[in-house]
């Protein structure tokens, strides 16, 4: 039995014109669909520049409820038209709380639900704790028209526990919308480390990984250059498709979910887990 689908990663530059950003995202989705993609990942917070470089109360006004978010409403129609799955990253407002969230849009346009970013970074230029509360949804898996997906958001991608939680719940693909680039305060290039970490999640859990990052230089008092390098890895952690650091791109890759599942069973890594021996993960550092 074969269950072959095509997964896609995109990357693009964002401006303060939200409508233009949404239109650009639509163009990338249509391009991916033209290449046969079934599940298409957009980058983190693509409606605007990455406003978390600065701590500004005025940017808190960017948050919207799920039902009023422009990108979600637009992409629901597009998902239904093209019969594709689109996780949509957005700045969510609910009552008096704000989250860094993703709406999971199925291939009929239905919003299957919301994941709220669990791990929130702090420290410039990633001052996200100023804007977002830690997510309260827990790690979830979404049974879409084309397979079961798990979605983490940017900083979540550095935590192996998050990936394992999603795969234990049946995720067949892990997707990570991202906004990462230059580190003005650290003076390092984190791109290789960033990729290697997610490749490790793919290899350890034997599922493909899709990462979509933004590109371009954004200046807002400080300056950040996002390094793109969006990629798709196979279930062994090997990068199959990779974008460059600066070009708007679409990556599409076919995967066989049933073959991957067979290999996971044959390899025995989930059979041989010993959860009762892992209590240090829970208790250490409390």
C-alpha positions as CSV (number, residue, x, y, z in Angstrom):
1,X,0.0,0.0,0.0
2,X,1.3,3.5,-0.8
3,X,0.0,6.8,0.4
4,X,2.0,9.3,-1.5
5,X,1.5,13.0,-1.0
6,X,3.4,16.2,-1.8
7,X,4.5,18.6,0.9
8,X,5.7,22.2,0.3
9,X,7.7,24.8,2.0
10,X,7.6,28.5,1.0
11,X,9.6,31.6,1.9
12,X,9.1,35.3,1.2
13,X,9.9,38.8,2.3
14,X,7.2,40.8,4.3
15,X,6.3,44.5,4.4
16,X,3.9,46.5,6.4
17,X,1.2,46.1,3.7
18,X,-0.7,43.1,5.0
19,X,-2.9,42.8,1.9
20,X,0.2,42.5,-0.3
21,X,1.8,39.9,2.0
22,X,-1.4,37.8,1.9
23,X,-1.5,38.1,-1.9
24,X,2.2,37.1,-2.2
25,X,1.5,34.1,0.0
26,X,-1.4,33.2,-2.2
27,X,0.8,33.3,-5.3
28,X,3.3,30.9,-3.6
29,X,0.5,28.6,-2.6
30,X,-0.8,28.5,-6.2
31,X,2.7,27.9,-7.5
32,X,3.0,24.9,-5.0
33,X,-0.4,23.6,-6.0
34,X,0.6,23.8,-9.6
35,X,3.5,21.4,-8.7
36,X,1.1,19.0,-7.1
37,X,1.5,20.0,-3.5
38,X,-1.2,18.8,-1.0
39,X,0.1,20.4,2.3
40,X,1.7,23.8,2.0
41,X,3.6,25.6,4.8
42,X,3.8,29.4,5.1
43,X,6.3,31.1,7.4
44,X,5.7,32.5,10.9
45,X,3.7,35.8,11.2
46,X,3.7,36.5,7.5
47,X,1.0,39.2,7.6
48,X,3.6,41.8,8.8
49,X,7.3,42.2,9.3
50,X,8.7,40.4,12.4
51,X,7.6,43.1,14.9
52,X,9.1,41.4,17.9
53,X,12.5,43.1,17.3
54,X,11.2,45.9,19.4
55,X,9.0,46.2,22.5
56,X,6.2,48.6,21.3
57,X,2.8,48.7,22.8
58,X,1.4,49.9,19.5
59,X,2.2,46.5,17.9
60,X,-0.1,44.8,20.3
61,X,-2.9,46.2,18.2
62,X,-1.9,43.9,15.4
63,X,-3.5,40.9,17.3
64,X,-6.9,39.7,16.0
65,X,-9.4,37.1,17.1
66,X,-9.4,34.0,14.9
67,X,-12.8,34.8,13.3
68,X,-11.5,38.3,12.2
69,X,-8.1,37.5,11.0
70,X,-7.6,38.5,7.3
71,X,-5.1,35.8,6.5
72,X,-7.2,33.0,7.9
73,X,-10.4,34.2,6.1
74,X,-8.5,34.6,2.9
75,X,-6.7,31.2,3.1
76,X,-9.9,29.3,4.0
77,X,-11.3,30.2,0.7
78,X,-8.1,29.4,-1.1
79,X,-7.7,26.0,0.7
80,X,-11.2,25.1,-0.4
81,X,-10.7,26.2,-4.0
82,X,-7.4,24.4,-4.4
83,X,-8.2,21.5,-2.1
84,X,-5.0,21.9,-0.1
85,X,-4.0,22.0,3.6
86,X,-2.6,25.3,4.8
87,X,-1.4,26.0,8.4
88,X,-1.8,29.8,8.9
89,X,0.4,31.5,11.4
90,X,-1.1,34.6,13.0
91,X,-1.0,37.0,16.0
92,X,-4.1,35.9,18.0
93,X,-6.1,38.0,20.4
94,X,-8.6,36.2,22.7
95,X,-10.2,38.3,25.5
96,X,-7.2,39.9,27.3
97,X,-4.6,37.5,26.2
98,X,-2.5,37.3,23.0
99,X,-0.8,34.2,21.5
100,X,1.5,33.3,18.6
101,X,-0.8,30.8,16.9
102,X,-1.4,28.7,13.9
103,X,-4.8,27.9,12.4
104,X,-4.9,24.5,10.7
105,X,-7.0,24.8,7.5
106,X,-8.1,21.5,5.9
107,X,-8.5,20.9,2.2
108,X,-12.2,21.9,2.4
109,X,-11.4,25.2,4.1
110,X,-12.5,24.0,7.5
111,X,-10.4,25.4,10.4
112,X,-9.6,22.2,12.3
113,X,-8.4,24.2,15.3
114,X,-5.6,26.3,16.8
115,X,-2.2,25.6,18.1
116,X,-0.6,28.2,20.3
117,X,3.2,28.5,20.5
118,X,4.4,26.7,23.7
119,X,8.0,28.0,24.0
120,X,8.2,31.8,23.9
121,X,11.8,33.3,23.4
122,X,12.9,36.4,25.2
123,X,15.7,38.8,24.6
124,X,16.2,41.2,21.7
125,X,15.8,40.8,18.8
126,X,13.3,38.0,19.7
127,X,11.4,39.9,22.4
128,X,8.3,37.6,22.1
129,X,7.5,37.4,25.8
130,X,6.5,41.1,25.5
131,X,3.7,40.2,23.1
132,X,2.7,36.6,23.6
133,X,1.6,34.5,26.5
134,X,2.9,30.9,26.5
135,X,0.5,28.6,24.6
136,X,-2.2,26.7,26.5
137,X,-3.2,24.2,23.8
138,X,-0.5,21.6,24.3
139,X,1.0,19.8,21.4
140,X,-1.6,18.5,19.0
141,X,-2.0,16.4,15.9
142,X,-4.4,17.3,13.1
143,X,-6.1,14.6,10.9
144,X,-6.1,16.4,7.6
145,X,-7.3,15.2,4.2
146,X,-3.8,14.2,3.3
147,X,-2.4,12.8,6.6
148,X,-1.8,13.6,10.3
149,X,0.3,16.6,10.8
150,X,2.0,18.2,13.9
151,X,2.8,21.9,13.9
152,X,5.3,23.7,16.1
153,X,6.2,27.4,15.8
154,X,9.8,28.6,15.5
155,X,11.3,28.4,19.0
156,X,9.3,25.1,19.5
157,X,11.6,23.6,16.8
158,X,14.6,23.6,19.2
159,X,12.9,21.3,21.7
160,X,13.0,17.5,21.0
161,X,10.2,16.9,23.5
162,X,7.8,18.9,21.4
163,X,8.5,16.8,18.3
164,X,8.3,13.5,20.2
165,X,5.0,14.5,21.8
166,X,3.5,15.1,18.4
167,X,4.7,11.9,16.8
168,X,3.6,9.9,19.9
169,X,0.1,11.2,19.1
170,X,0.4,10.0,15.5
171,X,1.9,12.9,13.5
172,X,3.2,11.7,10.2
173,X,4.8,15.0,9.2
174,X,6.2,17.8,11.4
175,X,5.8,21.4,10.2
176,X,7.6,24.4,11.6
177,X,6.7,28.0,10.5
178,X,9.7,30.2,11.4
179,X,11.1,33.6,11.6
180,X,14.9,33.4,12.3
181,X,17.9,35.3,11.1
182,X,20.9,37.3,12.1
183,X,21.8,37.5,15.8
184,X,23.0,41.1,16.4
185,X,23.6,40.4,20.1
186,X,25.4,37.1,19.6
187,X,27.2,37.7,16.3
188,X,26.7,34.1,15.1
189,X,25.2,32.4,12.1
190,X,22.7,30.0,13.6
191,X,21.5,28.6,10.2
192,X,23.5,25.2,10.3
193,X,22.5,24.6,14.0
194,X,18.9,25.5,13.2
195,X,18.7,22.9,10.4
196,X,20.6,20.2,12.2
197,X,18.2,20.4,15.2
198,X,15.2,19.8,13.1
199,X,16.9,17.1,11.0
200,X,17.5,15.4,14.3
201,X,13.8,15.5,15.1
202,X,13.1,13.9,11.7
203,X,15.7,11.1,12.2
204,X,14.8,10.4,15.9
205,X,11.1,10.2,15.1
206,X,11.3,8.9,11.5
207,X,8.9,11.5,10.0
208,X,9.5,14.1,7.4
209,X,10.1,17.7,8.6
210,X,9.1,20.9,6.7
211,X,10.5,24.3,7.8
212,X,9.5,27.6,6.3
213,X,11.5,30.7,7.2
214,X,11.2,34.3,6.0
215,X,13.8,36.3,3.9
216,X,14.8,39.9,3.7
217,X,16.3,42.6,5.9
218,X,13.9,44.3,8.3
219,X,14.8,47.6,10.1
220,X,12.9,48.7,13.2
221,X,15.4,50.5,15.4
222,X,17.5,47.4,15.2
223,X,18.2,45.5,12.0
224,X,17.7,41.8,11.2
225,X,18.4,39.8,8.1
226,X,16.4,36.6,7.9
227,X,18.3,33.8,6.3
228,X,15.6,31.8,4.5
229,X,17.1,28.3,3.9
230,X,13.6,26.8,4.2
231,X,13.8,23.0,3.7
232,X,12.1,19.6,3.6
233,X,13.8,16.6,5.1
234,X,12.9,13.0,4.8
235,X,12.2,10.6,7.7
236,X,15.9,9.9,8.1
237,X,16.7,13.6,8.5
238,X,18.3,14.0,5.1
239,X,17.5,17.4,3.4
240,X,15.7,16.7,0.1
241,X,14.9,20.2,-0.9
242,X,16.5,23.4,0.4
243,X,16.0,27.1,-0.5
244,X,18.8,29.7,-0.5
245,X,19.1,32.5,2.0
246,X,17.6,35.4,0.0
247,X,15.2,34.3,-2.8
248,X,11.5,33.9,-2.7
249,X,11.0,30.2,-3.3
250,X,8.6,27.3,-3.3
251,X,9.9,23.8,-2.5
252,X,7.8,20.7,-3.3
253,X,8.6,17.1,-2.3
254,X,6.8,13.8,-2.6
255,X,6.7,11.5,0.4
256,X,5.2,8.1,1.0
257,X,3.5,8.1,4.4
258,X,2.8,4.4,4.4
259,X,6.3,3.5,3.6
260,X,7.5,5.8,6.3
261,X,5.2,4.1,8.8
262,X,6.4,0.7,7.8
263,X,10.0,1.8,8.4
264,X,9.1,3.2,11.8
265,X,7.6,-0.1,12.9
266,X,10.5,-2.1,11.5
267,X,13.1,0.1,13.2
268,X,11.5,-0.4,16.6
269,X,12.3,2.9,18.2
270,X,8.7,3.4,19.5
271,X,8.4,-0.3,20.6
272,X,11.6,0.0,22.7
273,X,10.8,3.3,24.4
274,X,11.1,3.3,28.2
275,X,8.9,6.2,29.4
276,X,9.2,5.1,33.1
277,X,13.0,5.7,32.8
278,X,12.6,9.3,31.5
279,X,11.4,11.0,34.7
280,X,14.5,13.2,34.8
281,X,13.0,15.2,31.9
282,X,10.0,16.1,34.0
283,X,11.7,16.6,37.4
284,X,15.1,18.1,36.6
285,X,15.3,21.9,36.8
286,X,11.9,22.4,38.4
